[in-house]
Amino acid sequence: MEIVGTCAYCGKTVYCQAGFLQGIHENGQLLCFDCAEQKS
């Protein structure tokens, strides 16, 4: 597991695991899945 960055909204650490981003990259921002779900 590798740290990619932090969520632009809550500051939670976002990881990349086995080549899969554990969040989303949207409009130049990195979001964790929880914040991405709340946003939509």
Secondary structure, 3 states (H helix, E strand, C coil): CEEEEECCCCCCEEEEECCEECEEEECCEEEEHHHHHHHC
